[in-house]
Amino acid sequence: MTKDIEAPPRGGAHPLVRVRATWDVSAGLSVVADISGDDLLNRILLQLPAGYDLLFGRPQPA
């Protein structure tokens, strides 16, 4: 088990690294969302693929 945690899989970063990176990006983008306001944030989200709203901490209703 520790071998799986210590060694990244071939051809990419360890899954925990990706989770941490997503967390860090989301922390920064949620601040952007707070500063930008709803109107600007909606314009930004309309230009991004589905699912990016979660990175901004503002999940959109399905």
C-alpha positions in Angstrom: 0.0 0.0 0.0 2.7 2.5 0.8 4.4 1.8 -2.5 1.2 3.0 -4.2 1.2 6.2 -2.2 4.9 7.0 -2.7 5.3 6.2 -6.3 3.4 8.2 -9.0 1.8 6.1 -11.8 3.6 5.9 -15.1 3.0 8.9 -17.3 1.5 11.3 -14.8 1.3 12.9 -11.4 0.1 10.9 -8.4 -3.7 11.2 -7.9 -3.2 13.0 -4.6 -1.1 15.7 -6.3 -4.0 16.3 -8.8 -6.4 16.6 -5.9 -4.2 19.0 -4.1 -3.8 21.1 -7.3 -7.5 21.2 -7.8 -8.0 22.3 -4.2 -5.4 25.1 -4.5 -6.8 26.3 -7.8 -10.3 26.3 -6.4 -9.2 28.3 -3.4 -7.8 31.0 -5.7 -10.7 31.1 -8.1 -13.2 31.3 -5.2 -11.5 34.6 -4.2 -11.8 35.8 -7.8 -15.5 34.9 -7.8 -16.0 36.9 -4.6 -14.2 39.9 -5.9 -15.6 39.9 -9.4 -19.3 39.9 -8.5 -22.2 37.8 -9.9 -22.5 39.5 -13.3 -18.8 39.2 -14.3 -18.6 35.7 -12.9 -21.5 34.6 -15.0 -19.9 36.0 -18.1 -16.7 34.2 -17.2 -18.5 30.9 -16.6 -20.4 31.1 -19.9 -17.0 31.0 -21.7 -15.8 27.9 -19.8 -16.7 24.2 -20.3 -19.3 22.7 -18.0 -18.1 21.9 -14.5 -15.7 24.8 -14.1 -18.3 26.5 -11.9 -17.2 24.1 -9.1 -13.7 25.5 -9.2 -15.1 29.0 -8.5 -17.0 27.6 -5.6 -20.3 28.5 -7.3 -22.0 25.3 -8.5 -24.7 26.0 -11.0 -28.0 24.2 -10.9 -28.3 21.4 -13.4 
